[in-house]
């Protein structure tokens, strides 16, 4: 079973929000909502995510930028946004998805997700990561 298949299976069977697998080993898994889990994984694991496979419930532009920043090899999203798809393609991250949507919305579904707004216009995955880290440092500690 490939790393991506293993990550997808764990995501679906155990109702995780995020699973990261590399070389058959689960590096990270969480039920944390939104982008918090991926941002925490990137912050704590750093270069250990290089070449990994990520399965996430939702990948928008912010999550795609984090995948690119971490040099993830491949990603699966239950829901993928068009902007997220473009970022993955631009950064040579192989991807699969169940549903493609125009945008990732906030929890109330009244506006864009605030994290999508934070990374909008970023010139690189590095810049997107720095913006996200600055914006969430109070939340994540």
N, C-alpha and C positions, 0 to 999 in steps of 0.2 A: 504494500500500500504506500502510495506517495505521501510526502509530508503534507501536501495540500489536502489530499483525501482524508488523512488522519485528522487534520485541523477541522475540516468541514464536518466530519462525523461527530467529533467531540462537541462542536458548537451546537449541532442539531440535537444530539442525544441528551446532552446534559444541560441544555438551555443556558449555555454561557453566552456572554455578549462578545467575547473575544478569546481566541485561542491562537497561540504562536508555537509552531513546531519547526525544528531543524534537525536533520539527520535522525529522524524517527523519535526524537525526544521532545516532550512538551516543555517548552521554555517558560511559558506564561499562559495563564488562563484567568478569566475574571467574569464576574457578573455585574461589574460596575457599569452604570448607564453612560450613554454618550461616549465622548472621546476620552474621558478620564482614564479608562483602562489602557488605551494605546499610548497616551501621553506618559503615563506612569511607567509602562514597559520600556518605552524609548529612553526615558530619563534614567531608569535604573539599570537597564541592560546595555545601553550604548552600542558598541560595536558587536556585541554578541548576537544581535538581530540580523547581521549581514548574512544573506543567503537563506533566510528563513521563509517559511510559508505562514501567511496570516489569514485567518478566517474571522470576519467581523460581521455583526448584524448590519451595520450601516457604514458605508464608506463614501464620504463626500470629499470635497476638495481638501479639507483640513486633514482627514485621516489619510488620504492619498499622499499628501505632502509628507506626512510623518513616515509612511511606508517608503517613499523615495529617499527621504533623509537617512533612514536606517538601512538602506540598501537591501530591502526585502526583495526576494526573488520573485515571489508570486503571491497573489491575494485573491480571496473569495469574499464576496459581499452578498448577503441576502438582498440588500438594497444598495445600489450604486447610483450616484448622481452623474450627470453628464460631465460636470466639471471634474469630478473625481476620476472618471474614465479618461479624460484628456490628460490629467496629470500622470496617471499610471502609464499611459501610452508614451508620453513625452520622456518619461524616465525609464523606459524599458522594463517595467514591472508587468509580468504576465498576469492576467486577471480572468476571473470568471464571476458571474453574478446570476442571481435569480430574477430580480426586477431592476429595470433602469428607470430612473426618475429625473425630472428636470433639475430639481434642487433638493437639498436637505433642509427641512423646516425645523423651527423651534418646537419645544414640547407641546405648546398650545396650538401649533400649526397655523399661526397668524402671521409669521414673518420668517425670513431666513434664519437658520441656526446661527447663534452668535459666533460660534467658532468659524463658520464659513465666512462671516463678515471679517473676522480677525485676519484670516489668511488671504483674503481677496487682494489681488494686485501684488502678491509676493513675487519677487524676481527669482527666487530659488527655494528649494526645500529647506535649506539652511535658514533663510530669512523667515519662512513660515514657522519653523520650529522655534526660533527665537521669539517671534511674536506670540505664539501660543504659550510658551513657557513663561514669558513676562505676564501675560494676561491671566494665567492660571496659578501663578506662584502663591497667591494667598490661599486659594482653594486646596492645592496639593501640598502646600507646606514646604 
